[in-house]
Amino acid sequence: MAEAIDAWRDLVESKKAFAHIALVAPDGTPRVTPVWIDYLNGKVLMNTAKGRVKANQLKPGSPVAISITDPDNPYRYVQIRGKVTGMTEEGASAHIDKMAKKYLGQDKYPFAKPGEVRVLYEIEPASVSGTNP
């Protein structure tokens, strides 16, 4: 699936492009949240704090959809559908610092709360589509 994302690789790897992740809530309704994203080894990476709604709902096997619009061209976007294939606390704090550098230009994530535990999710793309005018 990694080759399917090539046309939009800049949106997931290097551009400061905000993503919206859709997941299914326990009552079956959809939930959409803006997130920072990363891409490594064919997987989309997303980070959140333990105890937040996303962390309470996302588990390995959870279906998700991600929509990313190019900040330089709002008619260019990609949709990635797949499922969570991994979640870990290991390396999650370092990863959120990496995302703070990408999205905020800061070396450390400035919004951490005392005692906060970060969780890093891997999402395996099953389908990739969008427009690339």
Rosetta blueprint (number, residue, H / E / L):
1 M L
2 A H
3 E H
4 A H
5 I H
6 D H
7 A H
8 W H
9 R H
10 D H
11 L H
12 V H
13 E H
14 S L
15 K L
16 K L
17 A L
18 F L
19 A E
20 H E
21 I E
22 A E
23 L E
24 V E
25 A L
26 P L
27 D L
28 G L
29 T L
30 P E
31 R E
32 V E
33 T E
34 P E
35 V E
36 W L
37 I E
38 D E
39 Y E
40 L E
41 N L
42 G L
43 K E
44 V E
45 L E
46 M E
47 N E
48 T E
49 A E
50 K L
51 G L
52 R L
53 V H
54 K H
55 A H
56 N H
57 Q H
58 L L
59 K L
60 P L
61 G L
62 S L
63 P E
64 V E
65 A E
66 I E
67 S E
68 I E
69 T E
70 D E
71 P L
72 D L
73 N E
74 P E
75 Y E
76 R E
77 Y E
78 V E
79 Q E
80 I E
81 R E
82 G E
83 K E
84 V E
85 T E
86 G E
87 M E
88 T E
89 E L
90 E L
91 G L
92 A H
93 S H
94 A H
95 H H
96 I H
97 D H
98 K H
99 M H
100 A H
101 K H
102 K H
103 Y H
104 L H
105 G L
106 Q L
107 D L
108 K L
109 Y L
110 P L
111 F L
112 A L
113 K L
114 P L
115 G L
116 E L
117 V L
118 R E
119 V E
120 L E
121 Y E
122 E E
123 I E
124 E E
125 P E
126 A E
127 S E
128 V E
129 S E
130 G E
131 T E
132 N L
133 P L
